[in-house]
Amino acid sequence: MDAIIVAGDVFDTGSPPSYARTLYNRFVVNLQQTGCHLVVLAGNHDSVATLNESRDIMAFLNTTVVASAGHAPQILPRRDGTPGAVLCPIPFLRPRDIIPARRGLTVLKNSSIYWQRLPIITNNTMPMPANCAGDQPLPIIATGHLTTVGASKSDAVRDIYIGTLDAFPAQNFPPADYIALGHIHRAQIIGGMEHVRYCGSPFH
């Protein structure tokens, strides 16, 4: 195994207790010893500040922490250090990450602006394959934490609603070889597309 992606909700609260942090840190250390690269996204239950406080240390432990928007695409290495894939990560995005604060906007108008701008941010995070792969073609792996249209929700999911719109259309995802999604706790394929999947939660 060359890499593991945790697509959000590392913790179930923005202020995780010490035992939860200890489990997280111990997992990172143990995995680093195998040579496997770890990618950690922030989910809607995670605190950006909490994940970022150990981001630089985690980088020395073969772990990429993506807690905020604007993370540039990067090469995801294999265990032997050779390039394995192009990683395009997008953590959970709240309305304030996308919509500038403006007075006088209705909830519906805010929803409209949100869903207009989210595909733009998604596309900007996705690279042109030739720009990142160099001389050898590399697969593009995108990952994000959000709800998509057509996803089968579970009772364990506490959705974040924005007006009356709460799901990103699957057809708006940019081209990628694999799209690893988090937020829905039930493992599933989206829109009949084998390469777009929720891994689900081990504890459901």
Phi, psi and omega in degrees: 000126184268328185206152174232134177247123172259104190273054173099163182058056173297319176242166179258010177207153179290343178237075184293143178293166185300323182294327178290319177296321179297316178299318179298310181297319181294322178298316180298314181296315181295321180290323181301327181291343179272347183088000180280136179274137180248134174243125182241120176260152172278136175253183182291339178270350183271152172266127178301317181296320181296316180289323183289336185295335179247011185300314183293322178292318180299329180299328178283349180252029174065033184232131176256119179256124179239100184253341184233159178292159176095010179288126183288150174303148181217161177280128177264116186279156169280175181296332180275003177092351179282153180299133182247322183195165172262121182262129178236092186262138175228114179287181176298130182250122175271160181308322182291341176283343187242320185256119175299144180296120178220134180280154173088002178270134176284166178300317181295320179294319177300318179299316181298315180296319181303309185284342173285323186272334182300315177298329179295315179296318180298314180294324180292335179280337181274130182272165166284128184309319183295332183286333184253331187280336181070224183284336182249134180291130178241143175293149178257122178248117176256147177215143182203168180236102184192172174261138177245156177297132178095354179286138179273112185276160176243168180294341183280348184275127173254102188285152172259111183263140177238100186064232179254005182247128184222012183217140182272128180297127183299330181290349180273355176294137176293163179299136177202158179282330177208137178237110183261117186247149173232165176121317176272132189275356181254126179296134183191160173263142184255130174061025181071009181262112186300335185268001178246111189219147163263130179282338183081176180253139177294338177243105189241000000 
